Amino acid sequence: MAKSPQPQGHGADQQAGDRESLAEPRSFSPGSRTELNGSANSEKQADKYGFIGGAQQLTGDSAEDIPPEVLRQREVKWLEMLSSWDKWMSKKHKKVKLRCQKGIPPSLRGRVWLYLCGGKVKMEQNRDRFQDLDGQPGDPKWVDVIEKDLHRQFPFHEMFVARGGHGQQDLFRVLKAYTLYRPEEGYCQAQAPIAAVLLMHMPAEEAFWCLVQICEKYLPGYYSAGLEAIQLDGEILFALLKRVSSVAHRHLKKHKIDPILYMTEWFMCVFSRTLPWASVLRVWDMFFCEGVKIIFRVGLVLLKCMLGSQEKLKVCQGQYETMELLRAVEPRYMQETFLIREILELPVSERDIEKEHLSQLRLWKESRGELHCKSPPRMHGARAIMGAEPPSKQDLNQKPTIIVNVLPDPRTTEEDRDKKKKKNRKNATSPPETSNQNPPPQDQLLPGQPQPLMKDTPLQASNQSLSSTEHDTYL
């Protein structure tokens, strides 16, 4: 994960002759799934998350099965919240947090993530910025490294299975744009899986601004040279572990296993390369709402479950055995229902993290001197981000609106039309009256009576399942 011009820890590099440069625009074959790192794979069936194989493909009991009627109710509630997002965040934040903990509906997950992290506001305040960055060639040093990393990101997902396909093309665009947006930081390999997860749920421009918010608000300093911020958080995690599981803490301390050895990929990739996919999505739902404390809680739960009793420690008597155990966490501890329950019950708050942060920062300065990375202060979740940069109403407008033209009922009879003609002739000879500016509601109209056209209105509540309302091709 070390940040350098050369990728590390991802296996052999792709041969130069086998890959095309994504620095220049060109045509792609849309929807191609005939390649999986060079091998034919068109006959594989994708699961509901888009995986056609690999460790993260859906298995029997790794995910909850939500009844369709419950999903519809949740969709309607989330659409209502999105229509007045600022009010919900300021006055009913606890309700928003509770609904994130229950899981965001798949059809709305991308849009909700964009709103939670402040990416929507950032995008509206920087109109056309992504397009400008996208049109620039980029630093050749970072372009080359990004290209080498593209095929390594979720190679068993249908969006990224084809080399040079649309998924990899968008991934390149987002990562290259970030190196231009923050040239002092450049590119870090751990940003690639983050951007890939975002692209599974939203278009490239929205994914870019979500990535910006993660790097600047949620995990500031994580992707900078030297990885000081992740090392500091490793020390915070280890200190919190003493409170959560003294058995696990003593074992790791006894064998001199530094946190950086086992938690780097967990934290920098927000567990996207560790957990089953159903659990990844639930963790990300809560992470976008509540902030980095969710990542700390996940890490603490896994350490407690794997190393939290003398019985479990019998199989890992040394450093090597312990590291092997932490690299292969037992599936039962990562299962969605179990993991989410343990995360919610773990008593670790933002205050606990900040208190330990100050303590570890003091110890760092005493032993290593000042931090070289001067990162902005960390924001603990969506409410803190919105409070720091209050958005305008226009920044939160949903797009697009839906126009519904309701046609007259074709079952209207000739007799009804004749009656209307007679009534119109009679009205023409009678004195003019003030027209009714408030037509009756549609449910009070008589049978056969033409219904008025609906005005342009944002999508509101519905009792239908909303499989897509915005950018549905990315869901």
KEZA-379733 format. One record per residue (C-alpha): residue in three letters; x, y, z. Coordinates in steps of 0.1 Angstrom, whole numbers, padded with zeros to 4 digits, always signed. Layout:
N
alaXYZ;...
***
This chain:
475
met+0000+0000+0000;ala+0030+0023+0002;lys+0026+0054-0019;ser+0052+0054-0046;pro+0055+0057-0084;gln+0057+0019-0086;pro+0028-0003-0074;gln+0036-0028-0047;gly+0019-0058-0032;his-0005-0066-0061;gly+0013-0094-0080;ala+0031-0093-0113;asp+0027-0063-0135;gln+0008-0066-0167;gln+0030-0069-0198;ala+0032-0036-0217;gly+0022-0053-0249;asp-0010-0067-0233;arg-0025-0035-0222;glu-0038-0004-0240;ser-0031+0031-0227;leu-0062+0047-0213;ala-0047+0082-0215;glu-0061+0087-0250;pro-0099+0085-0257;arg-0110+0057-0280;ser-0139+0034-0287;phe-0149+0005-0265;ser-0171-0024-0270;pro-0201-0018-0247;gly-0212-0044-0223;ser-0184-0069-0231;arg-0180-0096-0205;thr-0160-0121-0226;glu-0127-0115-0208;leu-0117-0122-0173;asn-0080-0112-0170;gly-0075-0127-0205;ser-0098-0157-0202;ala-0132-0163-0216;asn-0159-0161-0190;ser-0191-0152-0208;glu-0211-0182-0196;lys-0208-0173-0159;gln-0239-0160-0141;ala-0236-0128-0120;asp-0250-0126-0085;lys-0273-0097-0075;tyr-0242-0076-0067;gly-0226-0081-0101;phe-0199-0107-0091;ile-0194-0136-0115;gly-0169-0154-0093;gly-0142-0148-0067;ala-0143-0147-0029;gln-0169-0118-0028;gln-0195-0136-0048;leu-0227-0141-0029;thr-0230-0174-0010;gly-0259-0190+0008;asp-0263-0172+0042;ser-0238-0143+0038;ala-0266-0117+0031;glu-0300-0109+0046;asp-0331-0115+0025;ile-0353-0084+0028;pro-0390-0089+0018;pro-0400-0068-0012;glu-0427-0050+0007;val-0402-0039+0034;leu-0378-0027+0007;arg-0406-0007-0010;gln-0414+0010+0023;arg-0378+0019+0029;glu-0375+0033-0006;val-0405+0056+0000;lys-0390+0068+0033;trp-0356+0075+0018;leu-0372+0094-0011;glu-0390+0115+0014;met-0358+0123+0032;leu-0339+0131+0001;ser-0366+0156-0009;ser-0359+0177+0022;trp-0324+0165+0031;asp-0313+0196+0051;lys-0343+0194+0074;trp-0338+0157+0081;met-0301+0161+0088;ser-0306+0191+0111;lys-0337+0180+0130;lys-0340+0142+0126;his-0304+0130+0122;lys-0310+0101+0147;lys-0337+0088+0123;val-0313+0091+0093;lys-0286+0072+0113;leu-0311+0045+0123;arg-0322+0040+0087;cys-0285+0038+0076;gln-0279+0011+0102;lys-0309-0009+0088;gly-0294-0006+0053;ile-0300+0018+0025;pro-0322+0004-0003;pro-0300-0008-0032;ser-0319+0013-0058;leu-0310+0045-0039;arg-0277+0036-0023;gly-0255+0056-0047;arg-0276+0087-0044;val-0278+0085-0007;trp-0240+0080-0004;leu-0235+0111-0025;tyr-0258+0132-0002;leu-0244+0118+0031;cys-0207+0125+0023;gly-0214+0160+0009;gly-0204+0150-0026;lys-0236+0164-0040;val-0229+0198-0025;lys-0193+0197-0036;met-0203+0188-0072;glu-0229+0215-0074;gln-0204+0241-0061;asn-0178+0230-0086;arg-0198+0227-0118;asp-0178+0214-0148;arg-0147+0209-0127;phe-0146+0172-0132;gln-0151+0176-0169;asp-0121+0200-0170;leu-0099+0176-0151;asp-0111+0147-0172;gly-0101+0165-0204;gln-0065+0169-0192;pro-0038+0144-0200;gly-0025+0139-0165;asp+0009+0134-0151;pro+0026+0105-0170;lys+0041+0091-0138;trp+0007+0086-0122;val-0011+0077-0154;asp+0013+0047-0159;val+0008+0035-0123;ile-0030+0038-0125;glu-0031+0019-0158;lys-0012-0010-0142;asp-0037-0011-0113;leu-0069-0011-0133;his-0073-0049-0139;arg-0066-0057-0103;gln-0097-0040-0090;phe-0125-0065-0085;pro-0116-0086-0116;phe-0146-0109-0109;his-0172-0081-0111;glu-0190-0077-0143;met-0183-0040-0145;phe-0145-0045-0144;val-0142-0079-0160;ala-0133-0067-0195;arg-0099-0050-0199;gly-0104-0016-0214;gly-0141-0019-0208;his-0164+0009-0196;gly-0158+0001-0159;gln-0120+0003-0162;gln-0123+0034-0184;asp-0143+0052-0157;leu-0120+0040-0130;phe-0091+0055-0149;arg-0109+0088-0153;val-0118+0091-0117;leu-0083+0082-0104;lys-0065+0104-0130;ala-0088+0133-0122;tyr-0079+0131-0085;thr-0042+0133-0092;leu-0049+0165-0110;tyr-0072+0178-0083;arg-0046+0171-0056;pro-0013+0170-0074;glu+0006+0172-0041;glu-0009+0139-0031;gly-0010+0121-0065;tyr-0022+0085-0065;cys-0022+0058-0038;gln-0031+0022-0047;ala-0057+0020-0019;gln-0078+0047-0037;ala-0085+0023-0066;pro-0108-0001-0047;ile-0125+0028-0031;ala-0132+0044-0064;ala-0143+0011-0079;val-0169+0005-0052;leu-0183+0040-0058;leu-0185+0034-0096;met-0206+0003-0090;his-0233+0026-0076;met-0229+0060-0095;pro-0215+0077-0126;ala-0179+0088-0128;glu-0184+0125-0118;glu-0204+0116-0087;ala-0178+0089-0078;phe-0150+0114-0081;trp-0166+0139-0057;cys-0174+0110-0032;leu-0137+0100-0034;val-0127+0136-0028;gln-0149+0137+0003;ile-0136+0104+0016;cys-0099+0115+0012;glu-0105+0150+0026;lys-0132+0146+0052;tyr-0135+0110+0064;leu-0099+0097+0061;pro-0077+0128+0057;gly-0040+0119+0053;tyr-0046+0082+0047;tyr-0034+0084+0011;ser-0005+0108+0016;ala+0032+0100+0013;gly+0046+0082+0044;leu+0012+0068+0055;glu+0015+0086+0088;ala-0022+0091+0093;ile-0029+0053+0089;gln-0001+0045+0113;leu-0015+0069+0139;asp-0049+0053+0136;gly-0033+0019+0140;glu-0020+0030+0174;ile-0055+0043+0183;leu-0070+0010+0172;phe-0045-0009+0194;ala-0052+0013+0224;leu-0090+0009+0220;leu-0085-0029+0217;lys-0072-0030+0253;arg-0107-0018+0264;val-0126-0041+0241;ser-0105-0073+0245;ser-0076-0074+0269;val-0068-0110+0258;ala-0064-0100+0222;his-0044-0069+0232;arg-0020-0089+0253;his-0014-0115+0226;leu-0006-0089+0199;lys+0017-0070+0223;lys+0035-0102+0234;his+0043-0111+0198;lys+0052-0076+0188;ile+0027-0075+0160;asp+0023-0038+0150;pro-0012-0027+0140;ile+0002-0015+0106;leu+0008-0052+0097;tyr-0029-0062+0098;met-0051-0031+0097;thr-0036-0011+0067;glu-0057-0028+0040;trp-0087-0029+0064;phe-0088+0008+0070;met-0074+0022+0037;cys-0098+0002+0016;val-0127+0005+0041;phe-0129-0033+0043;ser-0139-0035+0006;arg-0112-0062+0000;thr-0119-0081+0032;leu-0156-0086+0039;pro-0183-0104+0019;trp-0201-0079-0003;ala-0233-0077+0016;ser-0213-0068+0047;val-0192-0043+0027;leu-0223-0024+0016;arg-0238-0023+0051;val-0205-0011+0066;trp-0203+0016+0039;asp-0239+0027+0046;met-0230+0034+0082;phe-0195+0047+0074;phe-0209+0075+0052;cys-0234+0084+0079;glu-0214+0081+0111;gly-0178+0084+0100;val-0145+0066+0108;lys-0158+0052+0141;ile-0175+0025+0120;ile-0142+0014+0106;phe-0127+0012+0141;arg-0156-0008+0153;val-0153-0033+0125;gly-0116-0038+0131;leu-0122-0042+0169;val-0150-0067+0163;leu-0128-0089+0140;leu-0098-0087+0164;lys-0120-0096+0194;cys-0137-0125+0176;met-0105-0140+0162;leu-0082-0134+0192;gly-0105-0127+0221;ser-0102-0160+0241;gln-0075-0183+0253;glu-0092-0212+0234;lys-0088-0193+0201;leu-0052-0184+0208;lys-0042-0221+0210;val-0040-0222+0172;cys-0017-0191+0169;gln+0012-0194+0192;gly+0035-0171+0173;gln+0036-0140+0151;tyr+0034-0159+0118;glu+0004-0180+0129;thr-0014-0149+0142;met-0009-0130+0110;glu-0022-0159+0089;leu-0053-0160+0111;leu-0060-0123+0107;arg-0055-0126+0069;ala-0082-0153+0068;val-0109-0142+0091;glu-0135-0169+0097;pro-0166-0163+0075;arg-0191-0166+0104;tyr-0176-0134+0119;met-0180-0115+0087;gln-0215-0126+0080;glu-0238-0096+0075;thr-0263-0101+0104;phe-0237-0111+0130;leu-0212-0084+0120;ile-0237-0055+0120;arg-0251-0065+0153;glu-0216-0066+0169;ile-0207-0033+0153;leu-0238-0016+0168;glu-0233-0030+0202;leu-0196-0021+0205;pro-0193+0009+0229;val-0168+0030+0209;ser-0178+0066+0202;glu-0164+0096+0183;arg-0154+0110+0217;asp-0134+0079+0226;ile-0116+0080+0192;glu-0108+0117+0195;lys-0096+0113+0231;glu-0073+0085+0221;his-0062+0104+0190;leu-0049+0133+0212;ser-0031+0108+0235;gln-0015+0089+0206;leu-0005+0121+0189;arg+0013+0132+0220;leu+0031+0099+0222;trp+0040+0101+0185;lys+0056+0136+0189;glu+0076+0124+0219;ser+0090+0094+0201;arg+0091+0104+0165;gly+0087+0142+0163;glu+0062+0162+0144;leu+0040+0147+0118;his+0052+0155+0083;cys+0016+0151+0069;lys-0005+0182+0077;ser-0040+0168+0070;pro-0072+0187+0076;pro-0093+0177+0107;arg-0113+0146+0104;met-0151+0149+0101;his-0171+0123+0121;gly-0198+0116+0096;ala-0225+0133+0075;arg-0238+0157+0101;ala-0204+0171+0109;ile-0196+0176+0073;met-0229+0194+0066;gly-0224+0215+0098;ala-0189+0226+0087;glu-0201+0236+0052;pro-0239+0243+0053;pro-0253+0238+0018;ser-0278+0260+0000;lys-0312+0246-0010;gln-0301+0247-0046;asp-0271+0225-0039;leu-0295+0197-0026;asn-0320+0198-0055;gln-0326+0163-0069;lys-0323+0158-0107;pro-0339+0149-0129;thr-0376+0157-0123;ile-0402+0134-0138;ile-0429+0148-0161;val-0461+0127-0162;asn-0487+0136-0189;val-0520+0120-0180;leu-0542+0115-0211;pro-0580+0116-0210;asp-0598+0084-0203;pro-0604+0066-0237;arg-0636+0050-0223;thr-0655+0083-0224;thr-0687+0076-0242;glu-0704+0096-0271;glu-0732+0105-0247;asp-0707+0121-0222;arg-0692+0142-0250;asp-0726+0153-0262;lys-0736+0164-0227;lys-0704+0184-0224;lys-0710+0201-0257;lys-0745+0211-0246;lys-0732+0223-0213;asn-0705+0244-0231;arg-0731+0260-0253;lys-0753+0268-0223;asn-0723+0284-0205;ala-0715+0305-0235;thr-0749+0322-0232;ser-0747+0327-0194;pro-0728+0355-0176;pro-0691+0349-0171;glu-0681+0335-0137;thr-0648+0335-0119;ser-0629+0304-0129;asn-0620+0279-0102;gln-0583+0282-0096;asn-0581+0251-0075;pro-0593+0221-0095;pro-0606+0191-0074;pro-0581+0164-0065;gln-0577+0136-0091;asp-0593+0111-0068;gln-0625+0132-0067;leu-0629+0135-0105;leu-0659+0119-0120;pro-0655+0088-0142;gly-0647+0097-0177;gln-0637+0132-0168;pro-0604+0143-0184;gln-0576+0146-0158;pro-0553+0177-0158;leu-0517+0175-0167;met-0494+0172-0138;lys-0467+0198-0133;asp-0430+0190-0132;thr-0424+0177-0097;pro-0396+0158-0081;leu-0403+0121-0076;gln-0420+0116-0042;ala-0435+0087-0023;ser-0447+0056-0042;asn-0460+0022-0033;gln-0441+0007-0062;ser-0406-0007-0059;leu-0383+0019-0072;ser-0356-0001-0089;ser-0342+0030-0104;thr-0350+0067-0105;glu-0317+0082-0113;his-0287+0068-0131;asp-0302+0033-0130;thr-0276+0019-0153;tyr-0251+0021-0125;leu-0271+0002-0099;
***
